[in-house]
Amino acid sequence: MTDDWVDVGKPIPRLKSARAMEPFGVEVEWEHGDIAVIDLTPLIQSHQAFHLLMDWEVFATLSLDDWGWGIYWPSAPLAAIPTTTLQDLQMLALRCQDYSAAGAGGVGYAQRTTQSPPADCTLEHIKLAASCDVAGTRTR
């Protein structure tokens, strides 16, 4: 047997820190130093496991797991989100932001009116993206 490394895909993203932000956002600092604010509203409103998080006092108990591979809420035992999902939500917001920015300027009217948002961008995602800077941090 050799001591060769086996590559099975991308490493799991890790967090250094996470904190709850009103109404249903989380500010995360990734292991590599990037900081982002991720809106969890669509996720919270779409899964029964997260129904307790609709109460800010419960949502505010957000905690980072011991290894930085996810967040959870001690007050809501069924609610936990792995970093892979947080990363997907951050990327979705950035894609929606690209669409929102294209509609706001920089392209012609015909291009704006014929361009469709990515299939997974809801109106709420696009509105949220319009209020964020490129890092996903809320500016409005």
C-alpha positions in Angstrom: 0.0 0.0 0.0 1.3 3.5 -0.8 0.7 6.8 0.9 -0.6 8.5 -2.3 -3.4 11.0 -1.9 -6.7 10.2 -3.5 -8.5 13.1 -5.1 -12.3 12.8 -4.8 -13.3 16.3 -5.8 -13.3 19.8 -4.6 -12.6 20.3 -0.9 -15.6 21.2 1.3 -15.6 24.9 1.9 -15.0 26.0 5.5 -16.0 29.0 7.5 -14.0 31.0 10.1 -17.1 32.8 11.5 -20.8 33.3 11.0 -23.3 35.7 12.6 -27.0 36.3 12.2 -28.2 39.5 10.5 -31.8 40.7 10.4 -34.1 39.8 9.0 -32.9 36.3 7.7 -29.3 36.9 6.6 -26.0 35.5 7.7 -22.6 37.2 7.5 -20.0 34.6 6.9 -16.2 34.8 6.8 -14.8 32.0 4.6 -11.6 30.2 5.5 -9.7 32.0 2.7 -10.8 35.4 4.1 -13.7 36.5 1.9 -16.7 37.9 3.7 -20.2 37.7 2.4 -23.8 38.3 3.5 -26.1 35.5 2.4 -29.9 35.9 2.4 -31.4 32.7 3.8 -35.1 33.9 3.3 -35.9 31.6 0.3 -34.4 28.6 2.1 -36.1 29.3 5.4 -39.5 29.9 3.8 -39.3 26.7 1.7 -38.5 24.0 4.2 -40.5 22.9 7.2 -37.3 22.1 9.2 -36.6 25.9 9.3 -40.0 27.1 10.4 -38.7 27.9 13.9 -36.2 30.3 12.4 -39.0 32.7 11.4 -38.7 34.0 14.9 -35.7 36.4 15.2 -34.9 35.4 18.7 -34.4 31.8 17.5 -32.7 32.9 14.3 -30.2 35.0 16.3 -28.9 31.8 18.1 -27.1 30.9 14.9 -23.8 29.0 15.6 -20.9 27.8 13.6 -20.2 24.0 13.9 -17.0 22.9 15.5 -15.2 22.3 12.2 -16.5 25.2 10.2 -18.4 23.0 7.7 -21.9 24.4 8.5 -24.1 26.5 10.6 -26.9 25.4 13.0 -29.3 26.8 15.5 -29.3 25.2 19.0 -32.8 26.5 19.5 -34.0 24.7 16.4 -32.6 21.2 16.4 -33.6 20.2 12.9 -32.2 23.4 11.3 -28.7 23.2 9.9 -27.1 24.4 6.7 -23.8 22.9 5.3 -21.2 25.3 3.8 -21.8 23.8 0.3 -25.4 25.1 0.5 -24.3 28.5 1.8 -21.8 28.7 -1.1 -24.5 27.8 -3.6 -26.8 30.5 -2.2 -23.9 33.0 -2.4 -23.3 32.1 -6.1 -27.0 32.3 -6.9 -27.1 35.8 -5.4 -24.1 36.8 -7.5 -25.7 35.4 -10.7 -28.9 37.2 -10.0 -26.9 40.4 -9.2 -25.3 40.1 -12.7 -28.7 40.0 -14.3 -30.0 42.8 -12.1 -27.0 45.0 -12.9 -27.4 44.3 -16.7 -31.0 45.6 -16.5 -29.9 48.7 -14.6 -27.5 50.0 -17.2 -24.5 49.3 -19.4 -26.5 47.4 -22.0 -29.0 48.6 -24.7 -32.8 48.6 -24.2 -33.2 45.7 -26.7 -30.7 43.6 -24.9 -32.3 44.3 -21.4 -35.7 43.4 -22.6 -34.7 40.2 -24.3 -32.4 38.9 -21.6 -34.0 36.4 -19.2 -32.8 35.9 -15.7 -31.2 32.6 -14.8 -33.9 29.9 -14.2 -33.1 29.8 -10.4 -33.3 33.6 -9.9 -36.6 34.5 -8.4 -37.9 38.1 -8.2 -36.9 38.2 -4.5 -33.3 37.1 -5.4 -33.1 39.8 -8.1 -34.4 42.5 -5.7 -32.0 41.4 -3.1 -29.1 41.3 -5.6 -29.9 44.9 -6.7 -29.4 46.0 -3.1 -25.9 44.3 -2.8 -22.4 45.1 -3.9 -20.3 42.5 -5.8 -19.3 40.7 -2.6 -22.9 40.1 -1.7 -22.8 42.6 1.0 -26.0 44.7 1.4 -25.6 48.3 0.5 -29.2 49.4 0.6 
